[in-house]
Amino acid sequence: MSLGNPASESAPFFSDDSEAEGQDERGAGSSGGGQGTQEESASGVTRIRALLTVLILCYINLLNYMDRFTVAGVLPDIEHYFGIDDEKSGLLQTVFICSYMFLAPVFGYLGDRYNRKIIMSFGISFWSLVTLASSYTPKEHFWALLLTRGLVGVGEASYSTIAPTIIADLYVKGKRTNMLSIFYFAIPVGSGLGYIVGSQVSSLAQDWHWALRVTPGLGLIAVLLLLFVVKEPKRGAIEARPEHHLHQTSWLKDLQALSKNYSFVLSTFGFTAVAFVTGSLALWAPTFLFRAAVFNGEKGPCVEGNCASTDSLIFGAITCITGVLGVASGVQLSRQLRTRTPRADPLVCAAGLLLSAPFLYLAIVFAQNSTVATYVFIFFGETFLSMNWAIVADILLYVVVPTRRSTAEALQIVVSHLLGDAGSPYLIGVVSDSLRKTDSFLWEFRSLQLSLLLCSFVAVVGGAFFLATALFIEQDRNRAENYVPSDDEPIVVPKSGRSTRVPVSSVLI
């Protein structure tokens, strides 16, 4: 299929019978081991090629997050090179997140209708070229670096909105969950590698520009793998089933219903707090640690570049480890507590945020006294913070009826980015500059230290939102599970006449 030929169907991602794991799995048990082979072959992709496809998509997801956080790993060098303050430094992440946030639904729309492999190949090629171009930004034109970072968001949006739906068209139920988990584990690992690779390449080359020239070459390899190894699976073929669907209602009716779904609204604001804190730490933590070392006399000021390579290396390693530990422990703890209380999920999310707040506070305060203690507190703070990622997505799925999940996912993504990590790096930079009384090393450190204390406050507020979610989670879940359309609801009949279909944009990350 070429890019110019619309697909006949959109990809079904969630429906009531795919969640329950009922009839299909009973059928699988009665037919022996052949059912898995039949399901995979229904997509038009062999089992081995499907596994290779997932591994390639994970590799590209890793590159996405490596590129996203490479800039943070060399931020002190960038500040020194361009002679910019904290406010302008914060714009680097904000511009990227904004372009990514607003363009992701556009690529989601295209991904529902055209060849996804071609769209991703185009996006990754564009992203690689723009990233490479950003490494040649002249010293007098910081605005050009901002522009290229914004354009990088265009390329990444074309991939991250589409890749999960390809996995969804290759696997179902337990296998799909496992494969998507592997795919999302690339987020913390790739983020950490961004700090590590960026800082170490910059250190070896004695030039921060080379840090931005690593991922473009790896991106070219990704494009070749996409074009010659990955095969576009048939949309929804693996989930073909008899007619069994809920009625779709109008978009305005969906928004009205979601606004009355307190669990959805409160958990969305809770997750926005998570995005705010992670966005702030992602950009500013290595720079803060470097300034703390200068303040303590452990390092000299940034004069010739290659300023925070050691700090970025350590913080990157911590990010990799804590991300994996946090996601895995959060999911496991939630599973165990569900046998005791139906409110387990929001309570685990609340505990994660409330426990992360004091550790982040201690990490920021102790930075002026002990570097080792700071890293220890950051380790625990980030681990608890990462417990929320997978659970929040699960909460949305079971408190919102299948026909409204597309709108709910899109709304949660826009709110969490808009009020969270899109503005938090810039806000931290603005507060830091406003608190700085002089340009001394003392106030460079102290102003950023005071501004980062906002993260602990926002984490507590986010924990409160999740505690409030626990008050409504049971009734909202029961309402979603027993939902019956009323006679006066306007019904939108799906064109295919089959089960409810969720567009690509419903799996933005």
Secondary structure as UniProt FT lines:
FT   TURN            3..4
FT   HELIX           16..20
FT   HELIX           23..30
FT   TURN            31..33
FT   HELIX           34..42
FT   TURN            43..44
FT   HELIX           47..73
FT   HELIX           75..82
FT   HELIX           86..111
FT   TURN            112..113
FT   HELIX           116..134
FT   TURN            135..136
FT   TURN            139..140
FT   HELIX           142..160
FT   TURN            161..162
FT   HELIX           163..168
FT   TURN            169..170
FT   HELIX           173..205
FT   HELIX           208..213
FT   HELIX           215..228
FT   TURN            235..236
FT   HELIX           237..239
FT   STRAND          248..249
FT   HELIX           251..259
FT   HELIX           262..296
FT   HELIX           309..337
FT   TURN            338..340
FT   TURN            342..343
FT   HELIX           344..366
FT   TURN            367..369
FT   HELIX           371..385
FT   HELIX           386..388
FT   HELIX           389..399
FT   HELIX           402..404
FT   HELIX           405..416
FT   HELIX           417..421
FT   TURN            422..423
FT   HELIX           424..435
FT   HELIX           441..481
FT   TURN            487..488
FT   STRAND          491..492
FT   TURN            495..496
FT   HELIX           504..507
//
